[in-house]
Amino acid sequence: METHMQNENYTNVNIFKNAFEHPTPKALDGGKSDKTYYGPVMEHASGFNPYVNNQGTTLAIAGQDFVMVAADTRISSGFNILSREHSRTTKLTEKCVITSSGMVADIENLHKLLIAKVKTYERQFKKSPSTESLAQLLGNTLYSRRFMPFYAFNLLCGLDAKGQGCVYGYDAIGSYDKLTYGVQGSGSQLGAPILDNQFVGHNFLVKQLAQSLQETEDTAKDIINSIAERDIYTGDQVELVLVDQNGVHIKREPIRRD
């Protein structure tokens, strides 16, 4: 009697009614075989997606005593251009910047959070945090949001304790590595082979930093221009950010706008 009541209560749950009371044969492969499915027919409705990729490309190259960051300024949603003037790069200290591609809302949220943490550190310790410390901070911040990650793919760029350029590349949940150059965004697959060809880094056991600032700047601009010719999400302007012993310097130059 008790077992009968348990079964009756179990089948009264709405989600199981079709399975127990009205089993409908349904071919698993569209009727191509004799195999049938007697369970309930579940309809999947498209749900809310909190993420959107606003595309764009950013790259960074570490030099002997500098870091060069080059990023386009186009923000897109599908085939619509939302902005032609957006900056992907944010200054954190006089020796460190962060540049990101992905969802603009999450990127700005992440950058503002890092700025707040840097200001808190400066007020408490009366000095700016090192680039190595900020690299660890960014990794921890991203990992703390791993169950609903920031939709941001980041490069943290600056001068290390020795005064040499360094680039830290990240995935969305905080895994990172120290690089001599890196690229993120919709044009990353187009830009990475050129960086591998022009600089001694990813494919070499003994990595070398770029020596010439002018050659590095020209190469960075050429790569962004090359990507803009082939990627509809990259274009309008290239923002060049130089980090050296004299601080952070920013300038923009026009590129393809269509």
N, C-alpha and C positions, 0 to 999 in steps of 0.2 A: 504493500500500500504506500509506504513512504517513498519507495523507488519510483512508483507511478506518478506521485505528486511532483517529484523532482523533475522527471521528464516533461511533465505537462507545463511546469513553470518555465523550463528551459525553452520549450518551443513557443511559448507566448512572447518571447522577446522578438520584436519586430524584424530584426535583421535575419532571424533564422526561420521566419514563417514560410517563406517561399521554398526553402530547402527541405523542410519537413512536411509541409502540408500540400504544396503545389509544385512538386518537382517537374521541371520542363526539360526534356532532352534537348541538348544543344551541342552541335558538332564543334569540336575544338579546332578543327582546321578548315572550316567553311564547307563541310560536307564532302570532303575528298576521301574520307575513310569512314569506317563503321563505328569509330570511337565517339562516344557521346558523353556529355557532362550534365549531371542532374542537379547541380547546385544553383543558387540564386544568380540572376543576371545583375552584375554590378556595373552601374554606369559611372564613369569617371568624368567629373566636371572640372574644367580648368580653374585652378585656384589663384589667389592673389600672389604675385611674385614681388617681393620687396626690392629686388635688385634690377638694375639696368646698367648696361655697359655704355659709357659715353665715349669710348674709344680714344684715339689720339696716340702719339708716340713720344717717348722721352728716352734719352740716352745720356750716359756719363762716361767720361774718360779720365783716369787718374794720371797725373804727371809727376815729375820729380819733385816739384814744389808747388803744384797747383792741381785743381780739378776743374774740368770743363763740362758743363751740363748744357745740352741742347734739346729743346722740346718745342713741338708745334703748339699753336694756340687755338686749335679748332675743337669745339665740343659738339658732338652729334648724338642724335637719337634716331636710330634707323637711317632713313635717307634724308632726314631733316638736320640742318645746321642750326644749333641753338645759340652758339656764340663763336665769334672769330677773334676774340680778344682775351681768352681765358689763360691765366698763368698756372702752370702745373707745378711750379717750383716755389717753395717757401723757405725763407731764411729762418734758421733756428738759433744760430749763434754767429759770431764774426768768422768762424772757421768751419761752419757746417750748414748744409741745406738739405732739404728732402724734396724729391721730385717723384710724382706718382701718375699712374694711368689707371683708369677704371671708372667707377661711379663717382661723379663729382660730389654728390652729397656726402658720401662716406669719406672721400678724400679730404674735403674741407673740415669735416668733423674730426678726423684723425689729426690733421695738421694743427687745428686749434687746440686739441688736447695736448699735443706735444709742446706747443708754445707755452701753454699754461704750466706744464710740468717744468719746463726750462726756467720760467720766471720764478716759480716756487723754489727751485734749486738755487738760483742766483741770489734770492733774498735770504735764504737760509745760510749759504756758505760763502757769500760775497765773492763769487767767481763763477765763470761759465763752465758748464760740464764739457768734458772732452768728447771728441767724436766717437771714441770707443765706448764711452758710457752711454751716449745717445743711441748707438747701434744696439746695445743690449736692452736699453729702455724700449726702443721700437719693437724689438722682437718680443719682449714680455707683454707689451700693450696689445700687439696683434694676437698673441697666443691667449690672452685673457678673454678675447672675444671669439674663440675658436668655434663655439656652438652657433653663433650667428656672426660670421666674420665681417670685418670691414672689406667691402668689395674694392680693394685698393692694392695695386701692385707697385711696390716702392723701390726706389734707389736712394740710399742715404749717402751723401757725398761730403767730403771735407778733408781736412788735414789731420794726420795722426799725431802722436806724441813726438815723433821725429821730424815733423814738418813736411812729410811726404804726402802726396795725394792718395786717397783711398776711396773705394766705392763698395758699399754693402748692398747686395741684392737680396730681395725678400719674396717669399710667396705670401698668399693671403692670410696664413695662420702663423706667421712669425719665424719660419725656418729661414736662415740667412747664411750668407757666406761672404767673405772678403774677396773682392775682385779687383782687377786692374781696369776693367771697363764693363759696362752692362747696358742693357736696353730692355724697356718694358713697353707694353701697349700693342695696338693693332698692327704696327709696322715692325714688331720685334723680329719676326722671321725673315724680313727683308733686310733689316739692319745688322743682325748678328753676323752673317757671313762676311760683310764688308769689314766689320770690326775685327773679326778673326784674321782677315787677310792683311789689314793695315797695322795691327798692333801685336805685340808679343804678350799673349795672355793665356786664354783658355786652352789652347792646344799645346802649350809648352810646359815642361816640368819646371824650368827656371823662368819665371815671369819677369818682364822688364817694364818699368813705367815710361810713359811718353816723355821725350826730352824737350821738344820744341813746342812752345805755346802756340805760335802762329800756325804751324802745320796741324796741330791738334784742333784748333778752332776751324780751320779751313776744311779739314776732314769731317768734323762734326756737322758743319753746314751742308757739305756735299751729301752726306748720308741722309739727312732730313729731306733735302731736296729730291734725292733719288727715291726715297720712300713716298714722298708726296706725288710723284709722277705715277705711282702704281697703286696707292692706297687712297681710296676716296675719303677716309676718315682722318687723314693727315693733310694739313695745309694751312693757308692764310699767312702765318708768320712763324719764324723760328725765334724763340727766345733763348739767348745765350747767357749763361750764368757762369762767371768765373770766380772761383774761390782760391785766394792766395794769402800770403802773409799780410797783405794790405787790406784784407776784408773781402766782402762780397760785391761783385760788380755785375750789373745787369744791362743788357741791350737787346734790341729787337731788329730783325731785318725781314723784309717781305719775301714770301715764297708763293707758290701756286695758290690761287684763290678759287678755282672752279672745281 
